Amino acid sequence: MEGTLRSNIKIGQEVRIVEKHNQRSGELTDGFVKAILTKSPKHPHGIKVRLETGEVGRVKEIVEEEDWSYR
């Protein structure tokens, strides 16, 4: 699912974000959405969120339930 649309992102959902300092490397951080920071309905680089652990970044991937098989 696309991380560029605000309507696709819900509080408590598991996502993978890229933090500002990792934009060049593209390193992703996994976590659960605590707050949605982008107010506009879409953003070309991903909706900005704060994770429950405090990291802030743009959503690159939304973890779907079928991706949870590794747990």
N, C-alpha and C positions, 0 to 999 in steps of 0.2 A: 504494500500500500504506500502511496506517496506521502512523504513528509513535507511537501510543499503546500498542502491544503490544511488550513486550521480545522476544518470540519472533520478531518480524519483522526485528529488527536484528542484524546480524552485524559482527564486526570486519573492517575493510577495505572495507566497503560505502559507496557514495556516498550522502550524505544532504544535506538542507537543514535547517539549524537556526535557531532564533531565540535570540539571546543575551539575557541578562537586560536589558541596557541598550537593547535594540532591541524589547522587548516591546510598547511603545506604538505604535511605527511599523510593526511587523510585518516589518521588513527581515530577509531571510533570508541566511544565510551557507552557501555550498557547501563541502563537504569530505568527507574519508574518515574513518570511525570508527576511532579508536585505542583507546578504552575506553568501556565502557557503565557509567555511574555509578549509574543507578537500579537498585535491587535487587528491587523489586516487579515482578510479571509485567505490570502495566499502570499507566498514569498518565494521567489525563484531559487533561493539558496537553502530553503528549509525554514520551517517555523521555529522560532527561538523558544526554548523551554528551560525551566529549572528542574533538575532531578531531585528526588528525595534526599540524595546525599549532598546536595548543594551545588553540583556542577551546572554550568550554564552553557548551552550550545544549540546548534541548529539540528533539527531532526533529519537524519539521512535515511533511516530505515525504521519502520514500525514492525515490531516483532509480532508475527501472527501466531495464533494458538497452535497451528500445525508445526511451527518452528520450535515448539517447546519439547519435542521428543528427546532432546539431549538431557533433560532434567531427570 
